[in-house]
Amino acid sequence: MSYVDGFVLAVPKQKLDAYKEMARKAGAVWMDHGALAFVECVGDDVPYGELTSFPRAVQATEEEIVVFSWIVYKSREDRDTINAKVMADPRMPKDMSEMPFDGKRMIYGGFRPFLEL
């Protein structure tokens, strides 16, 4: 079975192009180091729920759009090795303030699939 890192974040609409460019560069780094897939999705049908929703989870404002993304690895061990290489890669920004989104509101985590069809 594979292993997946998942992310949900809010990106200011005026910075979406900058985010897409950053994601393209980051995706290339992850893939160069062995990730099996790198996927970035822009919210298209993500209503603001009464109790829970993707926008609520990341405290998205009217001026932001929700991004949902994931990276697939062969295993948890591969993920740990790949992420260490990615973080040491000189192509990756070292200063989080350079990111075109508020990293403090990003939700992320590693997931072990139990079903793959």
C-alpha positions in Angstrom: 0.0 0.0 0.0 1.1 3.6 -0.6 1.3 6.5 1.8 -0.3 9.9 1.3 0.4 13.4 2.7 -2.7 15.6 2.5 -3.1 19.4 2.7 -5.9 21.9 2.9 -5.2 25.6 2.8 -6.6 29.0 1.9 -4.9 31.1 -0.8 -5.7 34.7 -1.4 -7.3 35.0 -4.8 -4.9 37.7 -5.9 -2.0 35.3 -5.1 -3.4 32.2 -6.8 -1.0 32.5 -9.8 2.0 32.9 -7.5 0.7 29.8 -5.5 0.4 27.8 -8.8 3.9 28.7 -9.8 5.2 27.8 -6.3 3.3 24.5 -6.5 4.8 23.6 -9.9 8.3 24.2 -8.6 7.6 22.2 -5.4 6.0 19.4 -7.3 9.0 19.0 -9.5 11.2 18.8 -6.4 9.0 16.1 -4.8 8.9 14.1 -8.0 12.6 14.4 -8.5 13.1 12.9 -5.1 10.8 9.9 -5.6 7.2 10.9 -5.0 4.7 8.9 -7.1 2.2 11.7 -7.5 1.8 15.4 -6.6 -1.7 16.8 -7.0 -3.0 20.4 -6.4 -6.7 21.2 -6.7 -8.5 24.6 -6.5 -11.8 24.6 -4.8 -14.7 24.6 -7.3 -17.7 23.3 -5.2 -16.8 23.9 -1.6 -19.7 25.6 0.2 -19.2 27.3 3.5 -20.9 24.8 5.9 -22.9 25.7 9.0 -20.8 23.5 11.3 -17.9 22.1 9.2 -16.5 22.6 5.7 -13.2 23.0 4.0 -13.5 26.8 4.1 -14.3 26.8 7.8 -11.4 24.4 8.5 -8.9 26.9 7.1 -10.8 30.0 8.1 -11.0 31.1 4.5 -12.3 34.6 3.9 -14.3 35.8 0.8 -11.0 37.0 -0.7 -9.5 33.5 -0.5 -9.9 30.2 -2.3 -9.5 26.7 -0.8 -6.7 24.5 -2.1 -6.7 20.7 -1.5 -3.6 18.8 -2.4 -1.9 15.5 -1.8 1.4 13.7 -2.4 1.6 10.0 -2.9 4.6 7.8 -1.9 5.4 4.1 -2.1 5.5 3.8 1.7 5.7 5.8 4.9 9.4 5.0 5.0 9.8 6.4 1.4 7.8 9.5 2.5 10.1 10.2 5.4 13.2 9.8 3.3 11.8 11.9 0.4 10.6 14.7 2.7 14.0 14.9 4.3 15.6 15.3 0.9 13.0 17.9 -0.2 13.5 20.0 2.9 17.3 20.0 2.2 16.9 20.7 -1.5 18.2 24.2 -2.3 15.3 24.8 -4.7 12.9 24.9 -1.8 12.3 28.2 0.0 13.8 28.4 3.5 11.7 31.3 4.7 8.0 30.5 5.1 7.1 34.2 4.9 7.9 33.8 1.1 4.8 31.6 0.7 1.8 33.1 -1.0 -0.6 31.8 1.7 -0.9 31.8 5.5 0.9 28.6 6.6 -0.5 28.8 10.1 -4.0 27.9 8.7 -2.8 25.0 6.6 -4.1 21.6 7.7 -1.8 18.7 6.8 -1.1 15.2 7.8 0.1 11.7 6.7 -2.3 9.0 5.9 -2.0 5.2 5.5 -4.6 4.1 2.9 -6.8 1.1 3.8 -8.4 0.9 0.3 -7.0 1.6 -3.1 -9.2 0.8 -6.2 
